[in-house]
Amino acid sequence: MNHSDLNSLPRPIRIGPHRWCFEWIEPSPATPVEAAQFAGESIARRSAEDDVWGWCSFGEHSIQLHPELATRPSLFAEVLWHEVGHAINYIYGVKDGQDEEEFTTQAARGWLQVFRDNRHLFAYIGRLTRAGR
């Protein structure tokens, strides 16, 4: 997959009643991790010192991904899955500290809906994992 080809990103997906888009985005020093967390956004990163790999914008219903992921298919699949998980948790009200049974039930409902309505996403993740072998 070539990161310069924006069409290599998955098509938009539906999570609950909302349409979520995927975008390539360069992390910006003007948008620090702490500000993202304060604003209720979700990020995936290598470490505290390194670049952000993925960003889930709850307000914009978008998942933004670092272009370097296009050269690392296994990591791309992991970050994509991770950020979709944050979007599901947000839409379905899954919260840290919930009773385990309640957490598991809400998360399962969200993942089942995403799987049912977005088969293309799971096919895309499958292609990424096969390419990363």
N, C-alpha and C positions, 0 to 999 in steps of 0.2 A: 504494500500500500504506500502510495506516495503522499506525503503531507501537503504538497502543493495542490493536490487535487481535492478541492472541498467536497466533491461528490463522493469521496470515499467515506464520509461520515454517514451514519445511519439516517434514514428518513425520520421525520418527527414521529413521536410516539404519543399515545394517550395514557395518561395516568389519572384515574378518577375521571372527572368531567373536563380535564384540561389537556391541551396540546402542549407538549414539551419539544423544543428544538435542540439540536446539537450544533455547536460552533467551535471552530479553532480559535483560540485566543492566546495571546502572549501575556504571561503574568506581568503585572505592573508593580514597580516599587511603590507607586502612589496608592495601591490598594493592598495594604499589608494584611497578613493572615488574621491578626487581632481585630482589625476593622471588619473583616468578613464575618468572623465569628460573632462579633457584637451585633452586626446587622442581621443575624439569623441566617447567614449563608453557610454553606457547607463546602469544605475543601478537602482534597486529597493531596498529600505532598510526600516527597521523599523523606525529608527531615526538616527540623526547624530552620536549618541554614539554607536549604536548597529550594529550587523552584517549585511552584505549585503545578501538579500534574492535572488536576481537575477541579472544577468549581461548579456547584449547583446553586443557581440563582433562583430562590423561591419566588421572588417578586416578578421576575421576567419569565418564569417557567422555561428556563434554558439550562442546558448542561454544556459548560465550556471546557474544552480539552486542549492541553498543550500540544502543539504541532509535532513535537518530537515523538509523541506516542505512535505516530504513523510508522515509525521505523522500529518499533518495539511491540509487535502484535500481542504477545502474552500480557505484558504490562498494560497495554491499551485495553484488552478485554477486562482485566482486573479493575482498572480505574473506571471504565464505563459502567461495569456492574455495580461498583461501589457508589458512584454518583447517582445512578438510577435508584439504588437503595435509599439514599438520602431523600430523593424526590418522593418515593413511595411513603417513607416515614412521615414526611411533611404533610402530604395530601391525606393520608389515612390516620393522622394523629398519633403515630407511634412515638412514644417518649421514653427517654432514659429514665430508669427508676420505676417503671411500671411493674406491676405484678407480672411474673414470667408468663403465665398463661394468657393474660390479656395482651401482652406485648406480642407473643407468638401468634395469637389469633388475628390481631390487626395486621401484622406484617404478612401473614399467609394470605389474607384476603387481598391485600395490595398486590403481592407478587402474582397471585392467580389472575387478577384482573389484567395486569400488565402482560402476562403471558398470553392470555386469551385474545387480547386486542392488538398485540404487537408481535405477531409471529416473526415478522421480518427482523426485529431486533435480536431475537434469539438465534436466527439463522446467521446474522451478521457476527454475533459473538462467537458462534461456532466456527465461522471462517477465520476469525482472528486467532482462536486457539489452535486451529490446525496449522495456520501459517507460522505460529510461534514455536512449533516443535523443533 
